[in-house]
Amino acid sequence: MNLDASPSIKDITTKSSRGWAVSLFEEDGETPLRDHNGNRIPDTGWLNPMGSKTIVVKVMVPNDAPLGAEDMTMVTTGSARSLSPFSDNTATNTTTVNGVLRLSLSASKIDFGPLSPAGTVGPGGPGVSVATDKLGSYYVRQGADGKGALRVTVDSNGPWVGACEAGENTGSAISILTSDSRFEWRLAGARSWTPFATLADGAAYENNCFERRSVGSNNYGYDFRLRVEWTDSPGTFHSDVTFEASQ
């Protein structure tokens, strides 16, 4: 508000307690506030005595800002040519960082191509290898670069938990079931395998899918293994895998 006795332009300055970037906009929240008097400071434009102007202040929170962090931004308006000690207006706003969590997958459907107990590998199974024993065959799908056939990235600004599960087989090899612990996962480079849980069986999500859960960016790679027994008919195996995370 212009408390001067004559029309005035009010320069607007900001100060973030954490040094975060602050931007000023017109009332629509999209049009940047202009510098009307040419002094390189955004301002209100001309205001009549007792006139006021609504502006929008946006604080840019850095991606690495921790959960619960607080910033106090001070916004001050004033006119360099005003002689009134009451001509300046100051407002403060507190910004509190809420929880931010992002999870992304390189794929969500896992298939191994054509399968048979004898261990044949056909087209449609990228990165698939097979080993046969007296009980049947193990099909393994892994990334060519050793970083996993499926990559998961979790970005979080606070503590979080995660889990995974796999859907039932929708392929033509109907006797090969996720719910029979035939479909397994492991972190890329690990030696032991863990059967996928499936919600179709009422099982809980596997809660050990993420070996570490740090604040910041976390990258994971997963390999997959499928057991095909001699009593199974040849066919295909398809499963939708789900990874979830929450703060």
DACOR-V209475 format. One line per field, one symbol per residue. psi: psi as a letter, one per 20 degrees, with the letter a starting at -180 (. if undefined). Layout:
psi->???
//
This chain:
psi->qojrirqqpoqpqqophjjqppqprrhijhoqprohjjjkpqairpprpjqrpprppppopqhjpqpiqqpoppppqqphjpipijiqppqqpppporpppppqqhripprjapqqhikqpaqjmpkprqppaiicqpppprqhjjjqhppppopqjrqrqrrqrqrqpjaimiiophijkhprqqppirhqqpppqpihjjqqqpjkhohqmqpbpppqqprqqpporhiqqqbqppppqppqqq.
//
